[in-house]
C-alpha cells in the first residue's frame, strides 16, 4: 500500500497530493498554477467565489436635537404629565428648570428657588398669591425677574430642559412682551428642550413650535 497521503476534496474535485502542495508553497509559479487548478476545479463543480462585500458607511455621532413643545388648554391648571416628565429627566441626570410665571403664594422669587432631584430647579415669582389679572401690585417686577433668569438660560444654553408654565398668560396680562419672548426662543440652542404650558399661548409661539398638544377637556 502506498504511504503517500492525500487531502480529501469536495465531491467531483481531484484530491491534492501533500507533496504537490509543499512544492507549490516553495515555488511562486507553482503556487499560482495550483491556485488556477483549484479555481478551475471549483468552476467545474458549479461553485463561484463570493462577490466582494462593500465596506459599511462610517458612523457619525449625531448631536442631540431639542424641541419646542407647546401644551395648552382653555383653563388654568398644572400639566401633570409635563411636570412628571421634567422630574424624571432630572432624576436621570438632565439639567432642568421649571419656571411658573403666575404661581405665587410661597414668597419664593429668584433668591429662594428650590432645587429638587439633583438637577431640577423650581422657580416662582416673589408674590404673596397667584396672579390672575393684570396690574397686580409688584406682579410685573416679580414676573420680569423670573423671565430674566429664563432668558439667560435660553441664550447661554446651559440647560437640557426648560419648562415655561403660563408664560402665554403672563404675556396676555401684560407682564411680559410677546416679541421679547419670541426673540429669546429663537436664540435657544438646538439641543435644549423648551416646554411651554398653559392657556393663551401667543400665535407666534405656536407657529414656531415643533409640537403642539391641546387639552380640550378639563377635570
Secondary structure, 3 states (H helix, E strand, C coil): CCCCCEECCCCCCCCEEHHHHHHHHHCHHHHHHHHHHHHHHHHHCCCCCCCCCCCCCCCCCCCCCCCEEEEEECCCCCCHHHHHHHHHHHHCCCCEEEEECCCCCCCCCHHHCEEECCCEEEEECCCCCCCCCCCCCCHHHHHHHHHHHHHHHHHHCCCCEEEEECHHHHHHCCCCCHHHHHHHHHCCCCCCEEEEECCCCCHHHHHHCCEEEEECCCC
